[in-house]
Amino acid sequence: SRLDWSKPLLSQLSKIAPHYQKWVNSAVYRKCRLFESPLLEGLTYTPWYLVPMFWIPVIIYLTVTQCFSHVYCGDVCTSPITEVEFVFHMAIGFMVWTFLEYSLHRWVFHYDPGSSIKLIQLHFLIHGMHHKLKYDSTSDLKSLEDTQNKLLTECSVLDLKLKDLETKTNEAKEELLDLQAEVNNQHHWARITNIEVTALPALHRESPIDLVIGIANFAGVILTRDQVEFATRVQPQKPNPNRPKSLIAKPKNRDVKDSILSELRKLKGINTKNRDVEGASKKGFCE
């Protein structure tokens, strides 16, 4: 937090000198600028392929020239060697360089610069930034591309699921409309074929079928139990604690309903006294 990453970093290392070792080994994934000079800053970036492009020709050149100087040199050789000896020397060279590289990395690159600003800056330039900055534009770009492709795939899957959900929702709406229409038709047909008696108090241990037969007899219509499909008390659509449950009955023949309603209209309806209910007379309604 003490460093301004938008400015050259090398000149700011003095701010974290006492804690340099801890800071340099805490990796971050970001870009940074080392020098104020554009020229020096430009020299800090080297594409990976430039290293083999430079060193492979150098290695081949030195190998060939040394081979012709010490193996295939003819009479001009001062200290000739055999091909096997040349290969052995090359192998020894690889091992020596490997050990030297390891030693440089282990004891020089990982040397603790202490609190010396110059040593800290030198250490950061030759190796410290390798530990601190893990930014790799190529791998980051590949990671971003993979993430983008994954998100695009997920979006495509979600889009298909959304379309499928919309289709199912529309189908469900159509089915709901069909069911609603069917329910409305059934309600309409029930209102046409059923007898509904409202506001008539329920008697203790009453028989709904016998009550319907009694209402029919009061209207002068002969009705037997086998002519009634069902009769029951039901809660009205808008419950009212002061209002008794409605009596619903369905005659097997619709003409019976029409006859009962016609005769009850002539008698100006039915009330509780007609049904031998104690208390003040209350009018019931049939439809």
VOTIVEX-102115 format. One record per atom (N, C-alpha, C): x negated, z negated, y. Coordinates in pm, whole numbers, plus 50000, padded with zeros to 5 digits. Atoms other than C-alpha are relative to their C-alpha. Layout:
! VOTIVEX-102115
XZY/...
END
This chain:
! VOTIVEX-102115
499185000049879/500005000050000/499145000050127/500875000249883/496974996950229/499555014050040/500504986449975/496145034050203/501135009250043/499074989749957/497875062750379/499675012749921/500284988850089/498125089950113/500165013550068/499874987349927/498955116250373/498715003650075/501274997849929/495415112750519/498865000349898/501144999650093/491935118450364/499724986249942/500085012850070/491425091350104/498604994050001/501375004950014/487635088950091/499614990550112/500365008449884/487315074150440/500804987150006/499175012049998/489945047550362/499654990049890/500315008650115/488325032550051/499484986350040/500495013149954/486815004450260/501134989650004/498875009349990/490314989450287/500274992949869/499725006250130/490484982449915/498694996549927/501315002650062/486744975749854/499974987549913/500075012050084/487204939749727/500755001449867/499174998550120/489764951649470/499895014249943/500154985950039/488364986249398/500185002149850/499944998150145/487974981949019/501454999549949/498605001150042/491574970548974/500815011850052/499254989049939/492864997349212/499715013349931/500364987050054/490945026649061/500495001849857/499524999250138/492145018248708/501524998949990/498534999649997/495815017448815/500425014250035/499764985649981/496765053748766/501285002650079/498824995049928/499195072148995/500125014949972/499744985850024/500805106148954/500395006550132/499744993949870/500435122549292/498765007750046/501124992849941/498275145549501/499334991350106/500675006949890/495675133449748/498995009550063/501024992449928/493245147350005/498774991050012/501225008049996/489595136149994/499295001050134/500804997749879/487985151650305/500875005250114/499354994649881/489075159150658/499695014850015/500444986149988/487115191850650/500715008949899/499344990850094/489145220650500/499015006449903/501014993850087/485905235750365/499624990749885/500355009750105/484855204250180/501184997449906/498815002450082/488395198450062/500245011549903/499824988450086/488575233849925/499055000049882/500995000450108/485435227549718/500334989549894/499655010450098/487105198249539/500945005149892/499074994450098/489515221049353/499305010949920/500624990250088/488165240449054/500935002949883/499184996650117/490395259148807/499204997849871/500695003550125/489565249248449/499225011849943/500634988550065/488665284748346/498675003950067/501284996949935/485795286648600/498824993449928/501085007150070/483775261448395/499485008349882/500534991550109/483575282648075/499525013650050/500454987049947/483305314548284/498564999250051/501365001549947/480125300648443/499004996249889/500995005750092/478495281448158/499815008049871/500184992350125/479145303747855/498975011150017/501074989949982/477115333047998/498614993750014/501295006849985/474345308448097/499464995749864/500425004650133/474245293747745/499555011849914/500364988250080/474215328247584/498675005850048/501244994549945/471475340347818/498794991649958/501125008750036/469225310247757/499725000449850/500194999450146/469815311747380/499265012849960/500604987150036/468915348747359/498555000850048/501374999149947/465845346547586/499034990949926/500865009350074/464475315947405/499765004849857/500164994750136/465105332347069/498955011149998/500984989149995/463105363447170/498634995050044/501295005449955/460405341747330/499274992449890/500645008750100/459795319547025/500225004449856/499734995850139/461275337046718/499635014749980/500254985650015/461255374646766/499025004850109/500944996849893/458225376046993/498795008249952/501104991950052/455785394146765/498634993750024/501395004649981/452065391846848/499794992250129/500215006649870/452625378247200/500384985249996/499575014050010/453995344647074/498794990650003/501065010349997/451835314947161/500304988849902/499605010450097/453865290346947/501275004849928/498834994550068/456165310246716/500644989849906/499255008450095/458915292946512/500895009049917/499124992250088/461135304546231/501444999050049/498575000249964/464855311646258/500644986649966/499455013050041/465655279646068/499594989250099/500475009949902/463515259446307/500745001550132/499284997749874/465255275746605/501414994049993/498655005650018/468705266546467/499944984749999/500165014550004/467445231246400/499804994350141/500205004449861/466205228346759/501315000450080/498694999049931/469635240246883/500894988249961/499175011250046/471385213846669/499534986950062/500545012049936/469035186846799/500404999550147/499614999449859/469815198447153/501454996050021/498595003849990/473575195447095/500174984949985/499875014450022/473155160046963/499434992050117/500595007049886/470835149547246/500915000750121/499104998549884/473215163547509/501274991649982/498815008350025/476175146347343/499714985450030/500385013949974/474365112947353/499794997750149/500235001249856/473295119147713/501324999750077/498684999649934/476855127947815/500734986949980/499355012850027/478185096747647/499374988850084/500705010449924/475525075247816/500365000850148/499604998449859/476325089948158/501414994650023/498615004449985/480025083448106/500134984949983/499835014250032/479605048947959/499334990950102/500765009549916/476955033648188/499865004350146/500114995549861/476875055148502/501395001850062/498674997549945/480445067148554/500844987350003/499245012650003/481795032648459/499224988550063/500795010249930/479245014348671/500864993450108/499245007549899/480774987048889/499255000950133/500714998349872/479894996549249/500014987550087/499955012249921/480624961249370/500795002050128/499294998849872/481624959149737/499325009950095/500704990249917/479244986049865/500905012150024/499094989049966/481325012050049/499415013349954/500634987450039/478805040049984/500075002149849/499934998850146/478645032649610/501445002149953/498594998150035/482435030149595/500425014450024/499674986049970/482795064049763/499345009549901/500704991650097/480155079349533/500664999249863/499365001950130/481765064449223/501365006949996/498674993749997/485215076549330/499885015249993/500194985550001/483885111949386/499605005249862/500524994550126/482015115749056/500894996649880/499205003450118/484465097848826/501264991850029/498885009149974/486835072448986/501335007050015/498734993049978/489425097949092/500595005049869/499514996050131/489635108848727/500904989249940/499195011150049/491045074248647/501224997550088/498925003349907/493155069848959/501085010650004/499044989249979/494795103848993/500205007749871/499684993150125/496535117648685/500775012850026/499224988149966/498005147148869/499415012449934/500384987250060/497885179448672/501135009750028/498924991249956/499875207048838/500565008349886/499534991650110/500025228048521/500924992249908/499185008050091/501315200348297/501274995250069/498815004249926/503655187948570/501005011350010/499114988549991/505045222848615/500685002649867/499424998250133/505525226148240/501054989449972/499055010850020/507215192248234/501285002450079/498824997049918/509515202448520/500825011349939/499294988950063/510345235048344/500774995349877/499325005350118/511145216548022/501214991850039/498875008149953/513305191948212/501135008750053/498994990949946/515065220248394/500745007149887/499374993250113/515695238848068/500934990649924/499165009850068/517005207047908/501284997450078/498835002449916/519325200748203/500955012049997/499174988050006/520535236848196/500765000549868/499345000150131/521265233647824/501134989749999/498985010449995/523125201047881/501175004250087/498924995149912/525075216948168/500855010349928/499264990050075/526025246047944/500924993449897/499205007250100/527195222147672/501174992950067/498945007049927/529135201447926/501045009750053/499074989949951/530655233148071/500935004549888/499174996150114/531855243647725/500984988949964/499125011250030/533215208847661/501114998750104/499025000949893/534945209048000/501085010749984/499034989350022/536555242747929/500904996849881/499225003750117/537625230547586/500994988950034/499125011049958/539025198847744/501145005250088/498954994149916/540915219448005/501035007249914/499084993050090/542375241047728/500894990149927/499215010050072/543435210547528/500964992750093/499125006649903/544835194247844/501225008750031/498894990849974/546925225047922/500955000749880/499154999850119/548135226347561/500814987149989/499305012850006/548985189247576/501134999450104/498954999749897/550895194647903/501195008249953/498914991750051/552885222747742/500794992749892/499315007650105/553625201147438/500834988750060/499275010949935/554625172447668/501285005250066/498814994049939/556975195247860/501045003549895/499074996750108/558475207447533/500674987449946/499435012550049/558905171647411/500994994050100/499105005249897/560425161347744/501315007750000/498794991850006/562835190447724/500844996549878/499275003650122/563705181047366/500684986450015/499415013349978/564245144547464/501205001050094/498874998249907/566435155347756/501205006149929/498914993850076/568445177447522/500674989849908/499445010250089/568835148747277/500824989950078/499235009249916/569905125447558/501325006350042/498794993049957/572345151447681/501005001049885/499114998850115/573715157147333/500574986449960/499535013550032/573905119547274/501104995750096/498965003649902/575895115047596/501305007549971/498814992150031/578245142547481/500724994349878/499395004150128/578805128847127/500224984949988/499905014650015/578385091047177/501044994150093/499135008249915/580835065447312/499154988550053/500755011049940/579225041047556/500964990950074/499145010149937/581045009147653/499094990450075/500835008649917/579504989647942/500834988750059/499405011749932/580224955948106/500964992449911/499135007450092/582034943147795/499164989349932/500815010950055/580684908547698/499965000449848/500145000550145/579404904347344/500624987349946/499405011450065/581334881147113/499024994149899/500865006650098/579724855946881/500195006349864/499994993850133/578854872546550/500945012049995/499134988249999/580674904046651/499425011049912/500414988150074/580564935946446/500195011950092/499854988749907/579834965846673/500975010649949/499094989750054/581684989646437/501444995250011/498635005349989/584734966746422/500464999950145/499654999949859/584624963946802/500425013950045/499654986249965/584685002046837/501345003749938/498714997150065/587515004546584/501144993250075/498985007149924/589434978146782/500325007150130/499774992649875/588944997747107/500805012649972/499254987950036/590165029346932/501454996649969/498635004050031/593215011046795/500764996550127/499365003249873/593924997547144/500425012750073/499674987249937/593865033647266/501015008049920/499034993050082/596225043546985/499395010949914/500684990150083/593645063646793/499574993249871/500375005750130/593225057246423/498555003649970/501424998050027/589535052246344/499594990649887/500465008050113/588045040346016/498474998950003/501445002550000/584565027245936/499205012249955/500754988450049/583575058645746/499995011650099/500014989749897/584325079346058/498974997050111/500995004149900/581605060946256/498605000649936/501384999150053/577955070446198/499234987250027/500665012649968/576625040046379/500644994250124/499575007049879/577495014146642/499054988250020/500965010749973/575124989946812/500004996550148/500205004249861/574374970647129/498575003950042/501334996149950/571474984147339/499834995150142/500335004249864/569704972847654/500165012150093/499874988749907/570664994747954/498645004250056/501264994949947/567945016348115/499474991250113/500395009349894/567934992748414/500524986249963/499545013250047/568064957348263/500524991350113/499405009349905/570284932248442/500404987549922/499695012150079/570374896048315/501474995850009/498595003649983/573944892348447/500955010249938/499174989450057/575154923248264/499755000749849/500204999650146/575774924247886/499455013549955/500524987650057/574164950047661/501145010049979/499004989450020/575964983247635/500275001749851/499614997050138/577854992047318/499975015149982/500124985750027/576885026147180/500535002749860/499454996150130/578855042546899/500065015149991/499974985550020/578715077246749/501015003449890/499044995350101/581825090746578/499475012749933/500434987950070/581245117646315/500675012450059/499264988849942/583805139246492/500104997950151/499985001449854/583475145646864/501434999350053/498605000449954/587235150646893/500524985850007/499585014049999/587665113746813/499614993550132/500455005549872/585605104547119/500915004850112/499164994549893/587625127847341/501384993649999/498665006050011/590895113047209/499994985750052/500095014049956/589755077147268/499894999250152/500185000349854/588565084047624/501265004650072/498774994949937/591725103647704/501084989250002/498965010350007/594015075647586/499644987950086/500405011449917/591955048647761/500225002950148/499734996649859/592265067448091/501484997850031/498565002049978/596045066448048/500324985250012/499785014449998/595815028847987/499204993150110/500835005249890/593525025048290/498864991249949/501195006550050/590585014048080/500294988249910/499925011650088/589934982847882/499354988250070/500595011949941/589204947047981/499824989249894/500315010550097/588164914547821/501254993849940/498775005650055/591764902447779/500515008649886/499584991350109/592534932947569/499224997049872/500855002750117/589684922247339/499954985249965/499875014250032/590714885347329/498734992150033/501175007449954/587694873347523/500484989550099/499565010849913/588214839547687/499395001350139/500504999949864/587794834848060/500725010350085/499384990549907/588614856348362/499895014149945/499974986250049/589544892148290/498925008350069/501054991249949/586624916248326/500205013849941/499754986350043/586944953548310/498765005949934/501074992750064/584874973948070/500165014950027/499994985649970/583985010648112/499555007849878/500344991350113/583975037347845/499705013950051/500314986149964/582345071347872/499355006949880/
END
